[in-house]
Amino acid sequence: MNSRRSFVKSAALLSAGALFSPSLLAAPKSYIGLQLYTVREAMQQDPAGTLARIAKLGYNSVEGATYTGSQKFYGMDPTAFAKLLKQNGLIMPSSHYRLGEEQDKGQPVLGTMLHGWDKAVDDAAQAGVKYMVCAYLSEAERGNLDHYKYVADQLNKAGERSKKAGIQLCYHNHDFEFMAQDGQMPFDLLLNNTSKDLVKMELDLFWATKAGQDPVALFKKHPGRFPLWHVKDMDNTPKKNFTEVGSGVIDFKRIFAQANTAGMKYFFVEQDQTPGSPFDSIQKSIAHIKRTLV
């Protein structure tokens, strides 16, 4: 009986420890994701082989990046791509899209928030996507604060449509959203002029840090609005280049400790440029993440 009591007590203590372990709060089932832009050339040449290689390195989720323009997921329809992901033990909870103000040879670009959004949402649902992300505003799509208010309106509309399919809309930042205009940062304007239910944020930790922002302060100012993160590091040089996670100056332990405050559900390693093979870089990044963060 005493041994049984000891076992129950030990199990309870272990359970309590698990509940309050910051590393276990980082993401559901410790999903470690990769933004496929990091391996864009390999995905273009051999999607199946590339996904298999990603899974072998230990990644179990990915974020898409090619739907806008092609209305395909790496040349495949949503069901075919979802099948390929499943064969490799991967999920794609998130995918990137564009606003769509720019034209291509005088024609609107399909698969964007402004053109072909209904089909984009339907295809995302078929692929198992839970988050559709406005990935980037071109210089022509940025403009003044009034134009950012227009962008906020479009985000609300796109988010309302995606919500009907059970998909959350998000906005992914770079550094330009933190460049103040008339004393106001466009990033704040986007947050304050969008519905907290319809539009959330994918915080790029590199770009926010490079712009002089503290991700933890952003989480505390807008709790629950950051379900997605891009985990990418910044080297300690004047140019502040991209580098492998754990090789730079960003304090990821401090940031990951605030995962609950942020409302983080998934994170994705991304490295826009690598010194050699991107597979070498993403291997270094996941090794550090497994060792120190999840």
C-alpha positions as CSV (number, residue, x, y, z in Angstrom):
1,M,0.0,0.0,0.0
2,N,2.8,2.4,0.9
3,S,4.6,1.7,-2.4
4,R,1.3,2.4,-4.2
5,R,0.9,5.7,-2.3
6,S,4.4,6.6,-3.2
7,F,3.8,5.8,-6.8
8,V,0.6,7.9,-7.0
9,K,2.4,10.8,-5.2
10,S,5.3,10.7,-7.6
11,A,3.0,10.6,-10.6
12,A,1.1,13.6,-9.3
13,L,4.3,15.5,-8.9
14,L,5.5,14.6,-12.3
15,S,2.1,15.7,-13.8
16,A,2.3,19.0,-12.0
17,G,5.8,19.5,-13.3
18,A,4.7,18.8,-16.8
19,L,1.8,21.3,-16.5
20,F,4.1,24.1,-15.6
21,S,7.2,23.3,-17.7
22,P,7.8,26.3,-20.0
23,S,9.2,24.0,-22.7
24,L,6.1,21.9,-22.8
25,L,3.9,24.9,-23.2
26,A,5.7,26.0,-26.4
27,A,3.4,24.3,-28.9
28,P,0.9,21.5,-29.0
29,K,2.6,18.1,-29.1
30,S,5.9,19.9,-29.4
31,Y,5.3,20.6,-33.1
32,I,8.5,21.9,-34.7
33,G,7.7,23.6,-38.0
34,L,9.6,24.8,-41.0
35,Q,8.6,27.6,-43.3
36,L,9.1,26.0,-46.7
37,Y,10.5,29.3,-48.2
38,T,13.7,28.2,-46.5
39,V,14.0,25.3,-48.9
40,R,12.2,26.9,-51.8
41,E,14.5,25.8,-54.6
42,A,14.5,22.2,-53.4
43,M,10.7,22.3,-53.1
44,Q,10.4,23.6,-56.7
45,Q,12.6,20.8,-58.0
46,D,11.5,17.8,-55.9
47,P,8.6,18.5,-53.4
48,A,8.2,14.8,-52.4
49,G,11.9,14.2,-51.8
50,T,12.3,17.5,-50.0
51,L,9.4,16.9,-47.6
52,A,10.8,13.4,-46.8
53,R,14.2,15.0,-46.0
54,I,12.6,17.6,-43.8
55,A,10.7,14.9,-41.9
56,K,13.9,12.9,-41.5
57,L,15.6,15.9,-39.8
58,G,12.8,15.8,-37.2
59,Y,10.4,18.5,-38.3
60,N,6.8,17.5,-38.1
61,S,5.0,20.5,-39.5
62,V,5.5,22.9,-42.4
63,E,4.2,26.3,-43.5
64,G,3.4,26.7,-47.2
65,A,4.5,29.6,-49.4
66,T,3.5,29.2,-53.1
67,Y,-0.3,29.3,-53.4
68,T,-0.6,33.0,-54.5
69,G,-0.3,33.2,-58.3
70,S,-0.3,29.4,-58.9
71,Q,-3.4,28.5,-56.9
72,K,-1.6,25.3,-56.2
73,F,0.5,23.9,-53.3
74,Y,3.8,23.3,-54.9
75,G,2.2,22.3,-58.2
76,M,-0.4,20.1,-56.6
77,D,-4.1,20.4,-55.8
78,P,-4.9,20.6,-52.1
79,T,-5.9,17.0,-51.6
80,A,-2.8,15.7,-53.4
81,F,-0.5,17.8,-51.4
82,A,-2.3,16.9,-48.1
83,K,-1.7,13.2,-49.0
84,L,2.0,13.8,-49.6
85,L,2.3,15.5,-46.3
86,K,0.5,12.7,-44.5
87,Q,2.8,10.1,-46.1
88,N,5.7,11.9,-44.5
89,G,4.1,12.3,-41.1
90,L,3.8,16.1,-41.6
91,I,1.0,18.6,-41.1
92,M,0.6,22.0,-42.7
93,P,-1.3,24.1,-40.2
94,S,-0.4,27.4,-41.9
95,S,0.1,28.8,-45.4
96,H,1.2,32.2,-46.8
97,Y,-0.7,34.4,-49.2
98,R,-0.5,37.9,-50.6
99,L,-2.8,40.9,-50.4
100,G,-3.1,41.2,-54.2
101,E,-3.0,44.9,-55.0
102,E,-0.2,44.4,-57.5
103,Q,-0.9,43.1,-61.0
104,D,1.0,40.7,-63.2
105,K,1.3,41.9,-66.8
106,G,-1.8,44.0,-66.3
107,Q,-3.9,41.2,-64.8
108,P,-4.9,40.6,-61.2
109,V,-3.0,38.0,-59.3
110,L,-5.2,35.1,-58.2
111,G,-5.0,33.3,-54.9
112,T,-4.8,36.6,-53.0
113,M,-7.0,38.3,-50.5
114,L,-8.3,40.6,-53.2
115,H,-8.6,38.1,-56.0
116,G,-9.8,34.5,-55.8
117,W,-10.0,34.5,-52.0
118,D,-13.1,32.2,-51.9
119,K,-11.2,29.5,-53.8
120,A,-8.1,30.1,-51.7
121,V,-10.1,29.5,-48.5
122,D,-11.8,26.4,-49.9
123,D,-8.4,25.0,-51.1
124,A,-6.8,25.7,-47.7
125,A,-9.6,23.9,-45.9
126,Q,-9.1,20.8,-48.2
127,A,-5.3,20.9,-47.4
128,G,-5.9,20.9,-43.7
129,V,-4.7,24.5,-43.2
130,K,-5.8,26.2,-40.0
131,Y,-4.2,29.6,-40.5
132,M,-4.0,31.7,-43.7
133,V,-1.4,34.3,-43.4
134,C,-1.0,37.6,-45.3
135,A,2.7,37.2,-45.8
136,Y,4.1,40.5,-47.1
137,L,3.2,43.9,-48.4
138,S,5.2,45.1,-51.4
139,E,6.4,48.7,-51.4
140,A,3.4,49.6,-53.6
141,E,1.0,48.1,-51.0
142,R,2.3,49.9,-48.0
143,G,1.8,53.6,-48.4
144,N,0.7,56.1,-45.7
145,L,-1.3,55.4,-42.6
146,D,-4.6,55.8,-44.5
147,H,-3.5,53.0,-46.8
148,Y,-2.7,50.8,-43.8
149,K,-6.2,51.5,-42.6
150,Y,-7.4,50.2,-46.0
151,V,-5.2,47.1,-45.5
152,A,-6.7,46.6,-42.1
153,D,-10.2,46.7,-43.6
154,Q,-9.2,44.1,-46.2
155,L,-7.7,41.9,-43.5
156,N,-11.0,42.1,-41.6
157,K,-13.0,41.1,-44.7
158,A,-10.6,38.3,-45.6
159,G,-10.7,37.1,-42.0
160,E,-14.4,37.0,-41.9
161,R,-14.5,34.8,-45.0
162,S,-11.9,32.4,-43.7
163,K,-13.6,32.2,-40.3
164,K,-16.6,30.7,-42.0
165,A,-14.4,27.8,-43.1
166,G,-13.0,27.5,-39.6
167,I,-9.7,29.1,-40.6
168,Q,-8.0,31.9,-38.7
169,L,-6.4,34.8,-40.7
170,C,-3.1,36.2,-39.6
171,Y,-0.7,38.9,-40.7
172,H,3.1,38.3,-40.9
173,N,5.4,41.3,-40.2
174,H,8.7,42.4,-41.5
175,D,10.5,45.5,-40.1
176,F,8.8,48.2,-42.1
177,E,5.6,47.9,-40.1
178,F,7.6,49.3,-37.1
179,M,8.8,52.4,-38.9
180,A,6.7,55.2,-37.4
181,Q,4.7,57.6,-39.6
182,D,3.5,60.8,-37.9
183,G,4.3,59.2,-34.6
184,Q,2.4,56.0,-35.2
185,M,3.7,52.6,-36.2
186,P,1.7,50.8,-38.9
187,F,2.0,47.6,-36.9
188,D,0.0,49.2,-34.0
189,L,-2.5,50.6,-36.5
190,L,-3.0,47.1,-38.0
191,L,-3.6,45.6,-34.6
192,N,-5.9,48.3,-33.4
193,N,-7.9,48.5,-36.6
194,T,-8.6,44.8,-37.0
195,S,-10.9,42.5,-35.0
196,K,-8.9,40.5,-32.5
197,D,-11.1,37.6,-33.4
198,L,-10.9,37.8,-37.1
199,V,-7.2,38.9,-37.5
200,K,-4.3,37.6,-35.5
201,M,-0.5,37.9,-36.0
202,E,2.3,35.7,-37.1
203,L,5.2,37.4,-35.3
204,D,8.5,37.2,-37.1
205,L,10.9,37.3,-34.2
206,F,13.9,38.2,-36.4
207,W,12.2,41.2,-38.1
208,A,10.6,42.5,-34.9
209,T,13.9,42.3,-33.0
210,K,15.8,43.9,-35.9
211,A,13.3,46.8,-35.9
212,G,14.1,47.4,-32.2
213,Q,11.0,45.8,-30.8
214,D,10.8,43.4,-27.8
215,P,8.6,40.4,-28.7
216,V,7.7,39.8,-25.0
217,A,6.5,43.4,-24.7
218,L,4.3,43.0,-27.7
219,F,2.8,39.8,-26.3
220,K,2.0,41.6,-23.0
221,K,0.5,44.5,-24.8
222,H,-1.7,42.3,-27.0
223,P,-2.1,39.0,-25.2
224,G,-3.4,36.1,-27.3
225,R,-3.0,37.7,-30.7
226,F,0.2,35.9,-31.7
227,P,-0.7,32.2,-32.4
228,L,2.1,31.8,-35.0
229,W,5.8,32.7,-34.7
230,H,8.7,32.7,-37.2
231,V,11.7,31.5,-35.2
232,K,14.8,32.9,-36.9
233,D,18.0,34.2,-35.4
234,M,20.1,37.3,-36.1
235,D,23.8,37.3,-36.1
236,N,26.0,39.7,-34.0
237,T,27.3,41.8,-36.9
238,P,26.5,45.3,-38.0
239,K,24.4,44.0,-40.9
240,K,22.3,41.8,-38.5
241,N,22.1,38.9,-41.0
242,F,20.0,35.8,-40.8
243,T,21.6,32.9,-39.0
244,E,20.8,29.5,-37.6
245,V,18.6,29.4,-34.4
246,G,20.9,29.4,-31.4
247,S,23.8,30.9,-33.3
248,G,22.8,34.6,-32.9
249,V,21.7,37.1,-30.4
250,I,18.0,36.6,-29.9
251,D,17.0,35.2,-26.5
252,F,14.6,32.5,-27.5
253,K,14.3,31.0,-24.0
254,R,12.9,34.3,-22.7
255,I,10.5,34.5,-25.6
256,F,9.3,30.9,-25.4
257,A,8.6,31.3,-21.7
258,Q,5.9,33.7,-22.8
259,A,4.2,31.3,-25.2
260,N,1.0,31.2,-23.2
261,T,0.8,35.0,-23.0
262,A,1.3,35.3,-26.8
263,G,-1.3,32.6,-27.4
264,M,1.2,30.7,-29.5
265,K,0.0,27.5,-31.1
266,Y,2.6,26.8,-33.8
267,F,6.1,28.1,-34.7
268,F,8.1,27.7,-37.8
269,V,11.9,27.9,-38.3
270,E,12.7,30.1,-41.2
271,Q,16.1,31.3,-42.6
272,D,15.7,33.4,-45.7
273,Q,19.3,33.0,-46.7
274,T,21.8,30.4,-45.7
275,P,25.6,30.3,-46.0
276,G,25.6,26.9,-47.6
277,S,23.0,24.2,-48.0
278,P,19.7,25.2,-46.3
279,F,19.4,21.6,-45.1
280,D,22.6,22.1,-43.0
281,S,21.2,25.2,-41.5
282,I,17.8,23.8,-40.6
283,Q,19.5,20.8,-39.1
284,K,21.5,23.1,-36.8
285,S,18.4,25.0,-35.9
286,I,16.2,22.0,-35.0
287,A,19.1,20.5,-32.9
288,H,19.2,23.7,-30.8
289,I,15.5,23.9,-30.5
290,K,15.2,20.3,-29.3
291,R,18.1,20.8,-26.9
292,T,17.0,24.0,-25.3
293,L,13.4,25.1,-26.2
294,V,11.0,22.1,-26.5
